[in-house]
Amino acid sequence: MGTSYVAGASVPFSSEHFTQFSLANEAATARLGAALGRAIGTLSEPISSVGLVIGLSGELGAGKTALVRAVLRRLGVSGPVKSPTFSLLELYSISRLNFYHFDFYRFSEPGEFAASGFRDFFGPGAVCAIEWPERAQAPGLPIDLRIELQINEPGRNAIFDALTQLGQECLQETDRAWRTSQDETC
């Protein structure tokens, strides 16, 4: 019997839903992004059923866009991967999935997320990677996997926190890919 997925279904917090990765340099960030991309590819069937929402937090320059760029490279995107800071959204088609890269940094009013219509992008077949999700000021934003990037000169720390069953499986697959690969190809 397979796992049943319910969009936004919470799982209880425990240490197994939380993992920290130490990233010594930009290559390590790319490796972690490739590991996350591999996890997304592995979980494409449940993602096509319920979607996956990843929230990325951290200071300016912490590596949020660099991480997403590496995810997209691992998923086969070869063209430019731009930061959506000014456009708010960049869209990529990956096999059966749509990958939406959002940046809510410029949101400053509570109603901006609701007025944007972006909630319509969340759902089956969608991977939504959101930089600055806290700025959406949207209660109930269905984040499956929260990633906080912290600057720890000269490198970074990436803290993954799984908030749903699908987020937990994504974290486990990312960790497995990270541990079994020593380069950016994961």
C-alpha positions, -999 to +999 in steps of 0.1 A: +000+000+000+014+034-010+015+066+010-015+088+008-009+125+002-031+154+013-020+189+002-009+209+032-014+180+057+008+187+087+030+162+104+041+164+140+074+181+146+103+159+156+140+159+150+136+136+120+117+164+102+145+189+106+180+187+090+208+212+088+233+212+060+267+230+063+276+246+030+313+256+028+310+275-005+289+281-036+297+247-050+282+231-019+251+252-023+248+240-059+253+204-047+225+208-022+203+223-049+210+193-071+202+169-043+168+187-038+162+186-076+169+149-075+144+145-047+118+164-066+124+142-097+120+111-075+088+124-060+072+136-093+043+112-090+030+125-056+039+160-067+017+156-098-011+146-075-009+173-048+019+198-057+049+208-036+055+241-019+090+251-008+095+282+013+130+298+012+139+323+038+172+341+046+189+374+044+196+391+010+226+373-005+221+341+015+218+320-016+181+314-021+181+320-059+214+301-062+198+271-046+167+273-068+190+276-099+208+244-089+175+226-084+164+237-119+197+226-135+193+192-119+158+190-133+171+197-168+166+235-173+196+247-194+185+282-202+188+313-180+174+311-144+167+346-133+158+359-099+121+368-098+127+398-075+113+423-100+090+400-121+077+382-089+074+350-108+094+329-132+079+298-148+097+266-160+081+234-174+098+203-163+085+170-178+050+166-163+055+194-136+053+231-137+080+249-116+070+283-103+098+304-088+083+332-067+099+361-049+077+380-024+104+404-012+086+434-026+053+426-009+046+451+018+008+451+023-012+422+038-035+420+008-009+419-020-006+381-021-044+376-022-047+403-049-019+388-070-038+357-080-007+336-073-026+311-051-041+298-084-006+284-092-005+262-061-019+227-067-014+193-084+015+192-108+031+224-095+064+229-076+062+263-060+096+276-047+089+309-028+116+333-017+105+354+012+072+335+019+068+354+052+063+386+032+031+372+016+014+376+050-009+348+039-021+327+068-024+291+057+001+293+029+005+255+023+043+251+027+055+215+026+092+222+031+107+252+048+143+261+040+162+288+059+196+298+046+218+315+071+250+333+063+279+317+082+310+332+067+326+320+046+298+296+039+261+291+046+239+269+067+207+255+052+181+243+077+153+221+062+121+218+081+095+193+068+059+205+075+039+178+057+043+141+048+054+151+013+078+176+027+093+149+050+098+125+020+114+154+000+137+160+029+146+123+032+153+121-005+174+153-005+194+140+025+200+106+008+212+123-025+234+147-004+251+118+014+256+096-016+271+122-040+302+142-036+296+166-065+270+189-081+255+161-102+238+143-073 
